[in-house]
Amino acid sequence: MLSRVIRNRSLVILGFAESVSGLGSWITGLAVFSLIIFRGDGNVVQSSGILLASLLPMLLFSPVAGSLIDRFDRRRLMVASELLAGVTVAGLIFVQNIWLIYLLLALQSIFNTIMMPARQAVVPDLVERENLTSANAFLQQLAGLIKVAAPILAGALLALVNPHTAIIFDVISYALSAIILTRLPALPPHPKAPATDATAEPSLATSGDFKNLLRAAPHLRLIFLSTFLATAAIIGFDVLSAIFTRDILQGNEATFGLLIGLIGLGTVAGAAGLMLSKRKRNLWTDVVAGLLLLTVLAAAVAIGAWVGNPAVATAVMAAGCLLAGLGMGIMHVQIATLIQLLTPAALLGRAGGMFQSVAVAGQITGILLTPLLVPGWLSVAQFFGLATLALLALVVYIVATVRKSPPVTEPVAAASNAAQEPAADSALSPL
């Protein structure tokens, strides 16, 4: 199964293109934080502003992107999105005003919105159904490797050049990614299959009604709800991490990059474990295990802030980031697999767009709440202590809900032409 995934030329092209643009995006992200936080006097509000400028457009445009993905050739959409994002990022090279930076980050986000739901939609077209977990794990491993290497490389680059110069590398990465994506085969949308009987009602799997799909698939709704709640609970780390590194860990860009790199290393390990696993896996069990590991990060921040000793806090944070990355790798792979198995092929773009929008809604909720609560109402230790309890409560809720249904396992081996068949045949079967 693993060898078949690695030998899949189209899957490798997709993963390589994402890795190239992902490396550049990390450089830009750290360059912007360096410009505003580490080399300026940025505060929690401005740190939140950077994140909101990237997230609000995704919240609004992800459903639109999903609809486009279900209607047009996915390869052409991905190439266009990379080129347009690169042009937008080029503008960051020449600006210093915080509001212009926010505007350009927002435009970049609009064009980036295509990539995740497009990948979600095309993977079932590139691999057999029984190889979905391995394929998603392969792509997640590449993303994790970028998360390990990119912050370190970006930190080293920013030690040599100013942030504006560093952003040039992101512009180049978008252009290279677009060129690589042109090597994919044509990826036309899946047509809606007509009803087989003139008097028969069209099946949900072919009706194109995404709202009806959500009503008929409670576990798909559970994925969206859990994603929103988990993201809202943990996103405070993204908001406060740069300031936490500066003020509590007494570190700089290098320390910040190291912690992010450890999350990436854990992500690689988690995805690798799934990719190499030879046993049949319960997908929801993996999601719960990943969420528990993610909870360790919130606990680590609370402990580190409570201890107050920079050396001890840094060691605790390093361990927490590594374990959280492991959990993220497992969660991301199996959530992607669940969505692909539960959703008809003709609706996968909209499912991916809605998932992205829900995740962003959770991020925005947390981003808005964090500066309102910290430090005015809660200390960092108290805030992340409450986040830890919230995540544990979510684990209990998921377990209690899923136990009422049959376990969800990976699909059994299918015929060799399964990758060309629509993924809708059993999309609404119980999890």
Secondary structure, 3 states (H helix, E strand, C coil): CHHHHHCCHHHHHHHHHHHHHHHHHHHHHHHHHHHHHHCCCCCHHHHHHHHHHHHHHHHHHHHHHHHHHCCCCHHHHHHHHHHHHHHHHHHHHHCCCHHHHHHHHHHHHHHHCCHHHHHHHHHHHHCCHHHHHHHHHHHHHHHHHHHHHHHHHHHHHHHHCCHHHHHHHHHHHHHHHHHHHCCCCCCCCCCCCCCCCCCCCCCHHHHCCHHHHHHHCHHHHHHHHHHHHHHHHHCHHHHHHHHHHHHCCCCCHHHHHHHHHHHHHHHHHHHHHHHHCCCCCEHHHHHHHHHHHHHHHHHHHHHHHHHCCHHHHHHHHHHHHHHHHHHHHHHHHHHHHHHHHHCCHHHHHHHHHHHHHHHHHHHHHHHHHHHHHCCCCCCHHHHHHHHHHHHHHHHHHHHHHHCCCCCCECCCCCCCCHHHCCCCCCCCCCC
